[in-house]
């Protein structure tokens, strides 16, 4: 008897809830919050797919096209457990471009380093399940570095303090782009993940920038989801005072009055800054290292 044929196609609007249920029930991290996930799927450069066998949806994937760095992010993969062995390779591969173009040079993916580790959930984090690593390698993904996912846990109420320098009245998108270009290598975030985070923050209205003499010194995003605060983007000008940057960001986090703070995208060059941020808040810092994989087209 021949094996069942799997088809992969674009997600339809009426299938979004079923697609999100797949992510929630068929991945280790699940979906952090349906409205946040729906917002990500509505980004102009997000493309979601469903994989089906005999008209049954057995999996789903999503990718984000980064038009600034000219790359992509494999942002989610969810396959029902009974179909993983026969369908995962094809579901992922048919979701991705198969050749290099002038607009897309490579594809990034993040994977957890242990089957026992669990992230905070899609789309606050794009980390893929550990069991997918061998399949991604067969498709052509290879390790290019590490990123960190950090959590700050507070034990006491946070009391906001006066800020010396006000945030920009309107976030400076162009300034944020210039800052990310300038600091991404030193921060350890030369990846399309950071441009995805910038776009997501801009579209959700959570982007905040601080400019001095017309130059953007801080670009960050602070978003309250469920009972946690997400700092989805963190970009600091290395020439700006570290103490001032820590103070500004810490004060915004204090205003949220939430004991749990997550930074799902921290570069290796940003770890000392996050430690200082935890000290300023009097919070316990927990960090997990994730593998950044890249497939060149």
Long-range contacts (C-beta under 8 A, 24 or more apart in sequence): 3-86, 4-53, 4-54, 4-86, 5-53, 6-51, 6-52, 6-53, 6-58, 6-86, 6-87, 6-90, 6-91, 7-51, 7-52, 7-53, 8-49, 8-50, 8-51, 8-52, 8-61, 8-90, 8-91, 8-94, 8-95, 9-49, 9-50, 9-52, 10-47, 10-48, 10-49, 10-50, 11-41, 11-48, 11-49, 11-50, 11-60, 12-50, 15-50, 15-57, 16-41, 18-57, 19-48, 19-50, 19-57, 19-60, 19-78, 22-57, 22-59, 22-60, 22-78, 22-80, 23-60, 23-76, 23-78, 23-122, 26-59, 26-78, 26-79, 26-80, 26-81, 27-76, 27-77, 27-78, 27-122, 27-128, 27-129, 28-112, 28-115, 28-118, 28-119, 28-129, 28-130, 29-118, 29-119, 29-120, 29-121, 29-122, 29-125, 29-127, 29-129, 30-121, 30-122, 31-121, 31-122, 31-123, 32-120, 32-121, 32-122, 32-123, 32-124, 32-125, 32-225, 32-226, 33-121, 33-124, 33-225, 33-226, 36-123, 36-124, 36-223, 36-225, 37-122, 37-123, 39-123, 39-200, 39-203, 39-204, 40-75, 40-122, 40-123, 40-200, 42-203, 43-199, 43-200, 43-203, 45-199, 46-75, 47-95, 49-91, 49-94, 49-95, 51-79, 51-87, 51-90, 51-91, 53-83, 53-87, 58-83, 58-87, 59-83, 59-87, 59-88, 59-91, 61-91, 61-92, 61-95, 63-95, 63-96, 63-107, 64-192, 64-196, 64-199, 65-103, 65-104, 66-192, 66-195, 66-196, 67-103, 68-177, 68-195, 69-191, 69-192, 69-195, 70-102, 70-103, 70-104, 70-105, 71-104, 71-105, 71-106, 71-107, 71-108, 71-191, 71-192, 71-195, 72-96, 72-97, 72-104, 72-106, 72-107, 72-108, 72-192, 73-107, 73-108, 73-109, 73-126, 73-192, 73-193, 73-196, 74-107, 74-108, 74-109, 74-126, 74-128, 75-122, 75-123, 75-126, 75-196, 76-122, 76-123, 76-126, 76-128, 77-128, 77-129, 77-132, 84-131, 88-132, 88-135, 89-135, 89-138, 89-139, 92-132, 92-135, 92-136, 92-139, 93-139, 96-139, 96-295, 97-297, 98-297, 99-297, 100-296, 100-297, 101-297, 104-297, 105-296, 105-297, 106-192, 106-294, 106-295, 106-296, 106-297, 107-141, 107-192, 107-294, 107-295, 107-297, 108-191, 108-192, 108-193, 108-292, 108-293, 108-294, 109-136, 109-141, 109-292, 109-293, 109-294, 109-295, 110-147, 110-193, 110-290, 110-291, 110-292, 110-293, 111-136, 111-290, 111-291, 111-293, 112-288, 112-290, 112-291, 113-288, 113-289, 113-290, 113-291, 117-288, 119-149, 119-264, 119-288, 120-149, 120-151, 120-228, 120-230, 120-262, 120-264, 123-200, 124-225, 124-230, 124-232, 124-262, 124-264, 125-149, 125-264, 125-265, 126-193, 126-196, 127-264, 127-290, 133-291, 133-293, 136-293, 136-295, 139-295, 140-295, 140-296, 141-293, 141-294, 141-295, 142-293, 142-294, 142-295, 143-291, 143-292, 143-293, 144-292, 144-293, 144-294, 145-188, 145-268, 145-292, 146-188, 146-268, 146-289, 146-290, 146-291, 146-292, 147-188, 147-189, 147-191, 147-193, 147-265, 147-266, 147-267, 147-268, 147-289, 147-290, 147-292, 148-266, 148-267, 148-268, 148-270, 148-271, 148-274, 148-287, 148-288, 148-289, 148-290, 149-262, 149-263, 149-264, 149-265, 149-266, 149-287, 149-288, 149-290, 150-262, 150-263, 150-266, 150-274, 150-285, 150-286, 150-287, 150-288, 151-260, 151-261, 151-262, 151-263, 151-285, 151-286, 151-287, 152-253, 152-260, 152-261, 152-262, 152-263, 152-274, 152-277, 152-278, 152-281, 152-283, 152-284, 152-285, 153-259, 153-260, 153-261, 153-283, 153-284, 153-286, 154-259, 154-260, 154-261, 154-281, 154-282, 154-283, 154-284, 155-259, 155-282, 155-283, 155-284, 156-282, 157-257, 158-253, 158-254, 158-255, 158-256, 158-257, 158-281, 159-254, 160-251, 160-254, 160-255, 161-247, 161-251, 161-254, 163-247, 163-248, 163-251, 164-244, 164-247, 165-210, 165-212, 165-244, 165-248, 166-210, 167-208, 167-209, 167-210, 167-248, 167-252, 168-208, 168-209, 168-210, 168-211, 168-216, 171-202, 171-207, 171-208, 171-209, 171-219, 172-209, 172-211, 172-216, 173-202, 173-207, 175-209, 175-211, 175-215, 175-216, 175-219, 176-207, 176-209, 176-216, 176-219, 176-235, 178-216, 179-216, 179-217, 179-218, 179-219, 179-235, 179-237, 180-219, 180-235, 182-237, 183-235, 183-236, 183-237, 183-238, 184-235, 184-267, 186-238, 186-269, 187-235, 187-236, 187-267, 187-269, 187-270, 188-267, 188-268, 188-269, 188-270, 189-265, 189-267, 189-269, 189-270, 191-292, 191-294, 193-265, 193-292, 194-233, 194-235, 194-265, 197-221, 197-232, 197-233, 197-265, 198-233, 200-232, 201-232, 201-233, 206-232, 207-233, 208-252, 210-248, 212-240, 217-245, 218-245, 218-248, 218-249, 220-249, 220-252, 222-252, 222-253, 222-256, 224-256, 224-258, 227-258, 227-260, 228-258, 228-260, 228-261, 228-262, 229-253, 229-256, 229-258, 229-260, 229-261, 229-262, 230-262, 230-263, 230-264, 231-261, 231-262, 231-263, 232-264, 232-265, 233-265, 234-263, 234-265, 234-266, 234-270, 234-273, 234-274, 236-270, 236-273, 242-273, 242-276, 243-276, 245-273, 246-273, 246-276, 246-277, 246-280, 247-280, 249-277, 250-277, 250-280, 250-281, 253-281, 254-281
